[in-house]
Structures are given as C-alpha cells and as structure tokens.
Amino acid sequence: NSFKISIVQSCRNYLKSSQLDENVTLDTLSALILLEGCSLEQVYCWFLNHRQEAIHGIFHSSQQVQSVKVTVREVMITLRQTLLLISRIFAPVTKETSCSQLLNHLTDSAQDHCNQYIPEYLVARLPSYITSYKPQLSNVTNLSTDVIHKYTHQWINSCYSIIETGLNNVLIHVNSLKGLAGIRDV
C-alpha cells in the first residue's frame, strides 16, 4: 500500500512541473487511473488543477529568483504546452474514432504484464502483491468534446486570474520603459 501511495504522490508532483514530456505524462496519467481506479474525467480535472498549480508556482518562485521576462516566458510555455497536451492526450485521435491517445495507452498498459518490465532477479525479491498486480480498467470511457471544452474553459479562466495577479505582482518591479520593452520582446 505504501508503494501505491508513493507512486500516486510522485505522479501528482510530476504533473505540477512547469515542463512535461508527452510520453511521461501519458504514463503518469495512466498510473493515476489504474492505481486510483478513477475515471478519465476525474484525472482530467486533476491534470488541469496540477497545471494550474504549476503556473501559480512559476509566479511564486519568480518573486525571488527570475527576471520578469523569464517568468512571463515560462508561464506562456507552460500554458501552450498544457493546451497541446490536452489536444494530444485527451481529445479523440481522429474524427472517425472517439478514442483518445490516453484511452489507447490505458488499454495497452492494462493488457501488458507488469513482470515483463521487471528484471527476473528482482521478481523473486518483490512481494507477491506487486508481482501479481494486474491493472483493471473498469468504467473508463472517453471524455466527450463538450466535457473537454467545459473544463478547459474553466481552467483558462482560473489561469487568467492567476496570471493577472501574478503579473501585477511581478510588474511592480519594472520601473523603466526599457524594462517594459524587454518583456514585450518575449
């Protein structure tokens, strides 16, 4: 049980990172669904909340370390990357199929045997509840485009508030036109 808690916490922490890799994000979201037994809708909400925390974290950490230009650039990169991940991971792959890349990845992951990834010398030393674990997909269905639009719209509005407040706090430190022009050129 402590393995599960540790893996879930690591997955959640990864999603709060400002930069995400698409394949690692797919594995992370799949792990959350398989270990927590949640729906795609629930994991989508978690994903958006963690991405919102990532944006908030950029402003929070920037007050002491980063320049305004670096902060604005990092926020824009995080926003852009999150929107790309939404379209690539959660939206249907093609118009002909309603399956998302995440659902395809989940199906493949659930069919794989966990032990094929663990070296043989370790399998004998691991507890049986780890080596015998077989993920179950129950009631996992794709998100409708309406749900994706609804939650994404809410997320963008929340991020707007965070960005507005964060920029106001960061721009307090800009005291010249040259500094303002430097931000514009981001």
C-alpha positions as CSV (number, residue, x, y, z in Angstrom):
1,N,0.0,0.0,0.0
2,S,2.9,2.4,0.7
3,F,4.2,1.7,-2.8
4,K,0.8,2.8,-4.3
5,I,0.8,6.0,-2.1
6,S,4.4,6.8,-3.1
7,I,3.7,6.3,-6.8
8,V,0.5,8.3,-6.8
9,Q,2.3,11.2,-5.0
10,S,5.1,11.1,-7.5
11,C,2.6,11.2,-10.3
12,R,0.8,14.2,-8.9
13,N,4.1,16.0,-8.2
14,Y,5.2,15.4,-11.8
15,L,2.0,17.0,-13.2
16,K,2.9,20.1,-11.1
17,S,6.2,20.5,-13.0
18,S,6.3,23.5,-15.4
19,Q,7.6,21.4,-18.2
20,L,6.1,18.0,-19.1
21,D,7.1,15.3,-21.6
22,E,4.1,13.9,-23.6
23,N,5.1,10.2,-23.1
24,V,5.9,10.5,-19.4
25,T,2.6,12.4,-19.0
26,L,0.7,9.6,-20.7
27,D,2.4,7.1,-18.3
28,T,1.7,9.3,-15.3
29,L,-2.0,9.8,-16.1
30,S,-2.4,6.1,-16.8
31,A,-0.8,5.2,-13.5
32,L,-3.2,7.5,-11.7
33,I,-6.2,6.0,-13.4
34,L,-5.0,2.4,-12.8
35,L,-3.9,2.9,-9.2
36,E,-6.7,5.2,-8.1
37,G,-9.5,3.5,-10.1
38,C,-10.8,6.9,-11.3
39,S,-12.4,8.0,-14.5
40,L,-10.9,9.9,-17.3
41,E,-13.0,12.9,-16.3
42,Q,-11.6,12.8,-12.7
43,V,-8.0,12.5,-13.9
44,Y,-8.6,15.3,-16.4
45,C,-9.7,17.6,-13.6
46,W,-6.6,16.6,-11.6
47,F,-4.4,17.3,-14.6
48,L,-5.9,20.8,-15.0
49,N,-5.6,21.5,-11.3
50,H,-2.0,20.5,-11.2
51,R,-1.2,22.5,-14.3
52,Q,-2.9,25.5,-12.6
53,E,-0.6,24.9,-9.6
54,A,2.4,24.8,-11.9
55,I,1.5,28.2,-13.3
56,H,0.9,29.6,-9.8
57,G,4.3,28.1,-8.7
58,I,6.1,30.0,-11.5
59,F,4.9,33.3,-10.2
60,H,5.6,32.3,-6.6
61,S,9.2,31.2,-7.3
62,S,9.8,34.2,-9.6
63,Q,9.5,36.8,-6.9
64,Q,12.9,36.0,-5.6
65,V,14.9,34.3,-8.4
66,Q,13.8,35.0,-12.0
67,S,13.6,38.1,-14.1
68,V,10.2,39.3,-15.3
69,K,11.0,38.3,-18.8
70,V,11.9,34.7,-17.8
71,T,8.7,34.5,-15.7
72,V,6.4,35.6,-18.5
73,R,8.2,33.3,-20.9
74,E,7.9,30.3,-18.6
75,V,4.2,30.9,-18.0
76,M,3.5,31.2,-21.7
77,I,5.4,28.0,-22.4
78,T,3.5,26.2,-19.6
79,L,0.1,27.4,-20.9
80,R,1.0,26.4,-24.5
81,Q,2.3,23.1,-23.5
82,T,-0.7,22.3,-21.4
83,L,-3.1,23.1,-24.2
84,L,-1.1,21.0,-26.6
85,L,-1.2,18.1,-24.1
86,I,-4.9,18.4,-23.8
87,S,-5.4,18.2,-27.5
88,R,-2.9,15.3,-27.9
89,I,-3.8,13.2,-24.9
90,F,-7.4,13.8,-24.0
91,A,-9.1,14.7,-27.4
92,P,-10.1,12.0,-29.9
93,V,-7.1,10.9,-32.1
94,T,-9.2,11.2,-35.3
95,K,-12.8,12.2,-36.2
96,E,-13.5,8.6,-37.2
97,T,-12.6,7.2,-33.8
98,S,-13.7,8.6,-30.5
99,C,-10.7,7.1,-28.7
100,S,-8.2,9.4,-27.2
101,Q,-4.5,8.7,-27.0
102,L,-4.8,8.3,-23.2
103,L,-7.6,5.6,-23.6
104,N,-5.5,3.8,-26.2
105,H,-2.5,3.9,-23.9
106,L,-4.5,2.7,-21.0
107,T,-5.9,-0.2,-22.9
108,D,-2.4,-1.2,-24.0
109,S,-1.0,-0.8,-20.4
110,A,-3.7,-2.9,-18.9
111,Q,-3.0,-5.7,-21.3
112,D,0.7,-5.7,-20.6
113,H,2.0,-7.9,-17.9
114,C,3.8,-5.9,-15.2
115,N,6.5,-8.5,-14.7
116,Q,7.8,-8.2,-18.3
117,Y,9.3,-4.8,-17.2
118,I,11.0,-6.1,-14.0
119,P,14.3,-7.9,-14.3
120,E,14.0,-11.6,-13.3
121,Y,16.4,-11.3,-10.4
122,L,14.1,-8.6,-8.8
123,V,10.9,-10.5,-9.3
124,A,11.8,-13.2,-6.8
125,R,12.6,-10.5,-4.2
126,L,9.4,-8.4,-4.6
127,P,6.3,-9.1,-2.6
128,S,3.6,-11.1,-4.4
129,Y,1.1,-8.2,-4.3
130,I,3.5,-6.3,-6.6
131,T,4.4,-9.1,-9.0
132,S,0.8,-10.4,-9.3
133,Y,-0.7,-7.0,-9.8
134,K,-2.8,-6.8,-12.9
135,P,-4.4,-3.5,-13.7
136,Q,-8.1,-3.4,-14.2
137,L,-9.9,-0.9,-16.4
138,S,-13.5,-0.5,-15.1
139,N,-15.8,2.1,-16.5
140,V,-13.1,4.0,-18.3
141,T,-14.7,5.8,-21.2
142,N,-13.5,8.7,-23.3
143,L,-14.3,12.3,-22.5
144,S,-16.8,14.0,-24.7
145,T,-15.5,17.1,-26.5
146,D,-18.2,19.1,-24.6
147,V,-16.6,18.0,-21.3
148,I,-13.1,18.8,-22.5
149,H,-14.3,22.2,-23.7
150,K,-16.2,22.9,-20.5
151,Y,-13.3,22.1,-18.1
152,T,-10.7,23.6,-20.3
153,H,-12.7,26.9,-20.5
154,Q,-13.0,26.9,-16.7
155,W,-9.2,26.2,-16.4
156,I,-8.3,29.0,-18.7
157,N,-10.5,31.4,-16.7
158,S,-8.8,30.3,-13.5
159,C,-5.4,30.6,-15.0
160,Y,-6.3,34.1,-16.3
161,S,-6.9,35.2,-12.7
162,I,-3.6,33.7,-11.5
163,I,-1.7,35.3,-14.4
164,E,-3.3,38.7,-13.9
165,T,-2.5,38.7,-10.2
166,G,1.0,37.2,-10.8
167,L,1.8,39.8,-13.5
168,N,0.6,42.6,-11.3
169,N,2.9,41.5,-8.5
170,V,5.9,40.9,-10.9
171,L,5.4,44.2,-12.8
172,I,5.7,46.2,-9.6
173,H,9.5,45.6,-10.1
174,V,9.5,47.1,-13.6
175,N,10.5,50.7,-13.3
176,S,11.5,51.8,-16.7
177,L,10.3,51.8,-20.4
178,K,13.4,49.7,-21.2
179,G,12.3,47.0,-18.8
180,L,8.8,47.0,-20.2
181,A,10.2,46.8,-23.8
182,G,12.2,43.8,-22.7
183,I,9.1,42.0,-21.6
184,R,7.3,42.9,-24.8
185,D,10.0,41.2,-26.8
186,V,9.4,37.8,-25.1
